[in-house]
Amino acid sequence: MSDFYEMVYEVVRQIPPGRVTSFGAIARYLGTEGSARMVGWALNISHLKTPHVPAHRVVNRNGLLTGKIHFGGSTIMQELLENEGITVKDNCVVDFDHYFWDPMKELS
């Protein structure tokens, strides 16, 4: 499991500032389609990793900030995204398709 988690962290570290991806997109890139929840579990503990893992850039397939509870406050994930120029409204990335970063396209 730790090898899978490390692979998740390496993908997430490559997401550029001002872009987001989804749990499922990471799972597909890693060849484990259907394991989006495992990606989420990995990111739940990513704050313990060095170098830093920008987990705030990973949202659900609809752009919802489903992982926001793991950032130590209800608005921290949104604030981090907004600091990178991403607009969030009602816990959802506005214009999600515009900001979506697909590791299958970007890392292949």
C-alpha atoms as one frame of an Amber mdcrd trajectory, in Angstrom:
protein
   0.000   0.000   0.000   2.786   2.446   0.826   4.172   2.070  -2.725   0.769
   3.056  -4.122   0.610   6.039  -1.771   4.069   7.180  -2.866   3.023   6.960
  -6.519  -0.026   9.106  -5.704   2.188  11.688  -4.003   4.523  11.853  -6.989
   1.612  12.563  -9.345   0.110  15.196  -7.042   3.456  16.957  -6.690   3.429
  17.495 -10.464   0.075  19.321 -10.574   0.959  22.911 -11.445  -0.220  25.778
  -9.249  -3.562  27.075 -10.488  -4.688  23.676 -11.769  -6.685  20.819 -10.227
  -7.230  17.149 -10.924  -9.516  14.461  -9.562  -9.019  11.385  -7.428 -10.224
   9.236 -10.332  -7.886  10.846 -12.855  -4.933   9.994 -10.623  -6.186   6.423
 -10.195  -6.576   6.011 -13.982  -3.088   7.377 -14.589  -1.660   4.879 -12.113
  -3.446   2.018 -13.899  -5.804   1.406 -10.997  -9.087   2.759 -12.345 -11.743
   2.332  -9.694  -9.372   3.097  -6.831 -10.233   6.785  -6.427 -10.993   6.180
  -2.747  -7.523   4.785  -2.202  -6.123   7.957  -3.752  -8.202   9.898  -1.234
  -6.927   7.786   1.654  -3.362   8.459   0.541  -4.036  12.192   0.440  -5.647
  12.139   3.892  -2.194  11.522   5.377  -0.149  13.421   2.803   0.444  16.309
   5.218   2.972  14.018   6.939   5.123  13.731   3.808   8.246  15.560   2.744
   8.572  17.064   0.229   5.200  18.805   0.434   2.219  17.230  -1.352  -0.209
  19.905  -2.650  -3.283  17.786  -1.896  -5.542  20.847  -2.072  -5.284  20.563
  -5.861  -7.206  17.266  -5.875 -10.999  17.417  -5.941 -13.758  15.026  -6.897
 -14.807  14.371 -10.503 -17.285  17.262 -10.399 -14.856  19.770  -8.913 -16.239
  19.499  -5.374 -13.867  20.063  -2.464 -14.727  16.736  -0.836 -11.400  16.523
   1.000 -11.668  19.905   2.690 -12.192  18.403   6.164  -8.617  17.133   6.115
  -7.068  20.615   5.956  -7.613  21.657   9.567 -10.453  24.041   8.853 -13.535
  24.222   6.694 -12.185  26.952   4.391  -8.453  26.252   4.188  -8.627  24.127
   1.023 -10.711  26.811  -0.676  -8.313  29.537   0.453  -5.310  27.612  -0.904
  -7.005  27.193  -4.278  -8.110  30.816  -4.391  -4.540  31.911  -3.613  -3.588
  30.123  -6.844  -6.237  31.959  -8.858  -8.962  29.308  -8.817 -12.475  30.498
  -8.012 -14.495  28.319  -5.656 -18.210  28.777  -5.055 -20.366  26.588  -2.817
 -17.399  24.236  -2.257 -16.979  23.650  -5.997 -14.310  24.786  -8.465 -15.889
  27.278 -10.849 -15.123  26.426 -14.502 -13.694  23.065 -13.437 -13.010  21.921
 -17.021 -10.812  24.975 -17.606  -8.616  24.248 -14.568  -8.622  20.456 -14.896
  -5.161  18.923 -15.243  -5.264  15.393 -16.668  -2.189  13.341 -15.733  -2.929
  10.946 -18.632  -2.326  13.827 -21.057   0.212  15.860 -19.118   2.515  13.081
 -17.899   2.351  10.620 -20.791
